[in-house]
Amino acid sequence: MAHFTSDFHAFFAGLEAHNDREWYAEHKKDYERHVRDPFKAFVTNVIAACAERDPEFSEVEAKQCVFRIHRDTRFSKDKTPYKTHASANIAPGGKKSGDPGLYVHADAHHVRLGGGAYWVEKDDLYVLRERMADNPQEFNALLDASDFKDHYGSLLGERNVRLPKEFQAAADSCPHILNKQFYYMAELPASTLLRDDLIDRVMVHFDAAAPLRAYLRAGLQAG
């Protein structure tokens, strides 16, 4: 049974064209019925599927993972009040935990699935780089794995221009040691959201990133 209907996409298409409080107020019931409630149910089911593979997911709830639709505009030049997508960061400890869990995003045009380490503290980054420098081939093999490449293509994230001298030699064989972010993202058609096997499609991507996610988690926890 599908979690969503085309009304999900219709709401966000309308919000893109009329991103203001008046339009949202007029369509709030549509948001609650076609976006908020089904997305929460969807995330709940994804959490259950994740917990079958990793018991650490069993304690988290959808409300700890789903992001609000309201934008924080205090420090942004863009003052539009609402996000034009629904999203969640599904991870043990919830969306703010820093765990490289599963990111899900859906809007009027795409479904995005990913994960990894987006915000990495300085000390954690150093420990992670130490591990990469000790065995560059191990990290390269995770990115070269066919399952990861087929579903995500490559690792993403901003890089430092310079490295501490103790990591410079390793960068020759493992260029991603320059990264200060380590995340990955797949972009799927909007119609993916309407599939009866949506959860299965999500979990295929979750499984494809499992070895890299375990590596990043171990490195971050060591820090």
Stockholm file with secondary structure:
# STOCKHOLM 1.0

chainA/1-223         MAHFTSDFHAFFAGLEAHNDREWYAEHKKDYERHVRDPFKAFVTNVIAACAERDPEFSEVEAKQCVFRIHRDTRFSKDKTPYKTHASANIAPGGKKSGDPGLYVHADAHHVRLGGGAYWVEKDDLYVLRERMADNPQEFNALLDASDFKDHYGSLLGERNVRLPKEFQAAADSCPHILNKQFYYMAELPASTLLRDDLIDRVMVHFDAAAPLRAYLRAGLQAG
#=GR chainA/1-223 SS CCSCCHHHHHHHHHHHHCCSHHHHHHTHHHHIIIIIHHHHHHHHHHHHHHHHHCGGGGGCCGGGTBCCSBCCCTTCSCCCCBCSEEEEEECTTCTTSCCCCEEEEEESSEEEEEEEESSCCHHHHHHHHHHHHHCHHHHHHHHHCHHHHHHHCSCBCCBCSCCCHHHHHHHHHCGGGGBSCEEEEEEEEGGGGGCTTHHHHHHHHHHHTHHHHHHHHHHHHHC
#=GC SS_cons         CCSCCHHHHHHHHHHHHCCSHHHHHHTHHHHIIIIIHHHHHHHHHHHHHHHHHCGGGGGCCGGGTBCCSBCCCTTCSCCCCBCSEEEEEECTTCTTSCCCCEEEEEESSEEEEEEEESSCCHHHHHHHHHHHHHCHHHHHHHHHCHHHHHHHCSCBCCBCSCCCHHHHHHHHHCGGGGBSCEEEEEEEEGGGGGCTTHHHHHHHHHHHTHHHHHHHHHHHHHC
//
